[in-house]
Amino acid sequence: MKYIVWLILSLSFIGCSSKSLENAIENAMISSSGNKPPESFRVANLQTMKDYVFNTKDFSFSLPSAKESDFTKMGGWDGMSMRDGKTIVLGLKDSIVYHVELTVSTMAYTERERAIESGDIRYLRSVIKIDNTDKFYIKKFGKEQYICTVMEYTNAQYPNKQYVGYECYKHNNNKTQSKSIHIRLTYNKPNDPRLVEEYTYEDLKIRSQRILDSLYIKDGWEK
């Protein structure tokens, strides 16, 4: 029964390259085993967007919320898995309008991580490259309520783009090592004026809440 379910899901993914059907099924089965997700994929329908869960060695999460117009107007969602599943990239409209990137990192537990746990925003602003005009705060997300830093910012060189970065942490028991999941959302204002009201920066953040709510960081701190 499990194989049939994953076969159905795999049929909903169309590889960005000219993958055979057999390769697509194999990639889906590998993903279900928790090893690594498909290297490239395209979500073909709304139901798959709701059902599919990325399950990698270091973390798991559900896809962003979607709606039918994503597939009828925007061509659907597609993405890639890189670094053996340590980086996952998702995009709507060939990654131009909505772009989501998740990356896992492992590092030593330092004064910076201690400041994040204690909510020392002043210290963090002094050690993180951040403009005074950027929003920076701490909030909890995920299945285990991970402490996350949140930074919302823009770039003067790209006036049509807006960004928000979440960095969510899990530490080992003796607090010598930390694992972080960096989630970066990039919004690029559509050129088509008919899409501007429907596809917005705030809409991207609302849709991505599903990623944050479902995020699970697994134990294991080897680099």
C-alpha positions as CSV (number, residue, x, y, z in Angstrom):
1,M,0.0,0.0,0.0
2,K,2.8,2.4,0.9
3,Y,4.5,1.7,-2.5
4,I,1.2,2.5,-4.3
5,V,0.8,5.8,-2.4
6,W,4.3,6.9,-3.3
7,L,3.8,5.8,-6.9
8,I,0.8,8.1,-7.2
9,L,2.7,10.9,-5.7
10,S,5.7,10.4,-8.0
11,L,3.4,10.6,-11.0
12,S,2.5,14.1,-9.9
13,F,6.2,15.2,-10.2
14,I,7.6,16.1,-13.6
15,G,11.4,16.3,-13.6
16,C,13.0,19.6,-14.7
17,S,15.3,17.6,-16.8
18,S,14.3,14.7,-19.1
19,K,14.0,12.1,-16.4
20,S,12.5,8.8,-17.2
21,L,9.3,7.7,-15.3
22,E,11.4,5.0,-13.6
23,N,13.9,7.6,-12.3
24,A,11.1,9.8,-11.0
25,I,9.6,6.8,-9.1
26,E,13.0,5.9,-7.7
27,N,13.6,9.4,-6.5
28,A,10.2,9.5,-4.8
29,M,11.0,6.2,-3.0
30,I,14.4,7.5,-1.9
31,S,12.6,10.5,-0.5
32,S,10.1,8.4,1.4
33,S,13.0,6.5,3.1
34,G,14.4,9.7,4.6
35,N,17.6,9.5,2.6
36,K,17.3,12.4,0.2
37,P,14.5,14.0,-1.9
38,P,14.3,14.2,-5.7
39,E,17.2,16.3,-7.2
40,S,14.7,18.2,-9.4
41,F,11.0,18.2,-9.5
42,R,7.8,20.0,-10.5
43,V,4.6,19.8,-8.6
44,A,1.8,19.1,-11.0
45,N,-1.3,19.7,-8.9
46,L,-2.7,21.2,-5.7
47,Q,-3.3,17.9,-4.0
48,T,0.4,16.9,-4.2
49,M,1.4,20.3,-2.9
50,K,-0.8,19.6,0.2
51,D,0.4,16.0,0.7
52,Y,4.1,16.0,-0.1
53,V,6.6,16.2,2.9
54,F,10.3,16.6,2.4
55,N,12.1,14.2,4.7
56,T,15.9,14.5,4.6
57,K,18.7,13.3,7.0
58,D,18.7,16.5,8.9
59,F,15.1,17.9,8.8
60,S,11.6,17.6,7.4
61,F,8.9,20.1,6.4
62,S,5.7,20.4,4.4
63,L,5.5,22.5,1.2
64,P,4.1,26.0,1.3
65,S,0.3,26.5,1.1
66,A,-0.9,26.7,-2.5
67,K,-4.0,27.5,-4.5
68,E,-5.4,26.5,-7.8
69,S,-4.3,29.7,-9.6
70,D,-0.7,28.7,-8.9
71,F,-1.2,26.0,-11.5
72,T,-3.6,27.6,-13.9
73,K,-1.9,31.1,-14.0
74,M,1.7,30.6,-12.8
75,G,2.8,27.2,-14.2
76,G,3.0,25.5,-10.8
77,W,5.8,25.0,-8.3
78,D,9.2,23.5,-9.0
79,G,12.5,23.1,-7.3
80,M,15.8,21.3,-6.7
81,S,17.6,19.4,-3.9
82,M,21.3,20.1,-3.6
83,R,24.2,19.0,-1.3
84,D,22.6,15.6,-0.7
85,G,19.4,17.2,0.6
86,K,21.1,19.9,2.8
87,T,19.7,22.6,0.5
88,I,16.2,22.6,-0.9
89,V,15.0,25.3,-3.3
90,L,11.4,25.9,-4.2
91,G,10.0,28.4,-6.7
92,L,6.7,29.6,-8.2
93,K,6.8,30.7,-11.8
94,D,10.3,29.4,-12.4
95,S,11.5,30.8,-9.0
96,I,10.8,34.4,-10.2
97,V,7.8,35.5,-8.2
98,Y,8.0,33.4,-5.0
99,H,11.3,31.8,-4.1
100,V,12.0,29.7,-1.0
101,E,15.3,28.2,0.0
102,L,16.1,26.0,3.0
103,T,19.7,25.2,4.1
104,V,21.0,23.2,7.0
105,S,24.2,24.1,8.8
106,T,26.0,22.6,11.9
107,M,28.3,24.7,14.0
108,A,29.8,25.0,17.5
109,Y,27.5,26.5,20.2
110,T,29.0,30.0,20.8
111,E,28.2,33.3,22.4
112,R,26.0,34.0,19.4
113,E,23.8,31.0,20.0
114,R,23.7,31.9,23.7
115,A,22.5,35.4,22.9
116,I,19.8,34.0,20.6
117,E,18.5,31.8,23.4
118,S,18.5,34.8,25.9
119,G,16.9,37.2,23.3
120,D,19.8,39.6,23.4
121,I,18.8,41.6,20.3
122,R,21.3,44.4,20.9
123,Y,24.3,42.0,20.9
124,L,23.0,40.1,17.9
125,R,22.7,43.3,15.9
126,S,26.3,44.1,16.7
127,V,27.6,40.8,15.3
128,I,25.2,40.2,12.4
129,K,25.5,42.2,9.2
130,I,22.2,44.1,9.4
131,D,21.1,47.6,8.6
132,N,19.3,49.7,11.2
133,T,16.3,49.9,9.0
134,D,15.9,46.1,8.7
135,K,13.4,44.4,11.0
136,F,15.1,41.9,13.3
137,Y,13.4,39.9,16.0
138,I,13.2,36.4,17.7
139,K,10.3,34.1,17.5
140,K,9.5,30.3,18.0
141,F,8.5,28.0,15.2
142,G,8.4,24.4,14.3
143,K,7.2,21.1,15.8
144,E,9.4,21.5,18.9
145,Q,9.1,25.3,19.1
146,Y,12.7,26.1,18.0
147,I,14.1,29.6,18.8
148,C,14.4,31.4,15.4
149,T,15.9,34.8,14.5
150,V,13.8,36.6,11.8
151,M,15.2,39.3,9.6
152,E,13.1,41.2,7.0
153,Y,15.0,43.4,4.6
154,T,15.2,44.9,1.1
155,N,18.0,45.7,-1.3
156,A,18.2,49.1,-2.9
157,Q,19.6,47.5,-6.1
158,Y,16.5,45.4,-6.5
159,P,13.5,47.6,-5.6
160,N,10.9,45.1,-6.7
161,K,12.2,42.4,-4.3
162,Q,11.6,41.8,-0.6
163,Y,13.3,39.2,1.6
164,V,12.7,37.5,5.0
165,G,15.2,35.1,6.5
166,Y,14.4,32.7,9.4
167,E,17.2,30.9,11.2
168,C,15.9,28.2,13.5
169,Y,18.2,26.4,16.0
170,K,18.4,23.0,17.8
171,H,21.3,22.3,20.2
172,N,22.7,19.1,21.4
173,N,22.1,18.2,25.1
174,N,25.3,19.6,26.5
175,K,25.1,22.7,24.2
176,T,28.4,22.3,22.5
177,Q,26.9,21.9,19.0
178,S,24.0,23.6,17.1
179,K,22.1,22.7,14.0
180,S,20.3,25.5,12.2
181,I,17.8,25.6,9.4
182,H,18.0,28.8,7.4
183,I,14.8,29.6,5.5
184,R,15.0,32.5,3.1
185,L,11.9,33.8,1.3
186,T,12.4,36.1,-1.7
187,Y,9.4,38.0,-3.2
188,N,9.8,39.5,-6.7
189,K,6.9,41.7,-7.7
190,P,5.2,40.3,-10.8
191,N,5.5,42.3,-14.0
192,D,1.9,41.5,-14.9
193,P,-0.3,44.1,-13.2
194,R,-3.1,41.5,-13.1
195,L,-1.1,39.4,-10.7
196,V,0.2,42.1,-8.3
197,E,-2.8,42.1,-6.0
198,E,-2.9,38.3,-5.8
199,Y,0.8,37.6,-5.4
200,T,2.3,39.8,-2.7
201,Y,5.1,39.7,-0.2
202,E,2.6,39.3,2.7
203,D,0.9,36.4,0.8
204,L,4.3,34.6,0.4
205,K,4.9,34.9,4.2
206,I,1.4,33.6,5.0
207,R,1.8,30.6,2.6
208,S,5.3,29.8,4.0
209,Q,3.9,29.6,7.6
210,R,3.1,26.0,6.7
211,I,6.8,25.3,6.3
212,L,7.6,27.0,9.7
213,D,4.8,25.1,11.5
214,S,5.8,21.7,10.1
215,L,9.6,22.1,10.5
216,Y,11.3,19.3,12.4
217,I,15.0,19.4,13.0
218,K,16.5,16.0,13.6
219,D,19.1,15.1,16.1
220,G,22.7,14.6,14.9
221,W,25.3,17.3,14.7
222,E,28.0,15.9,12.4
223,K,29.0,18.4,9.7
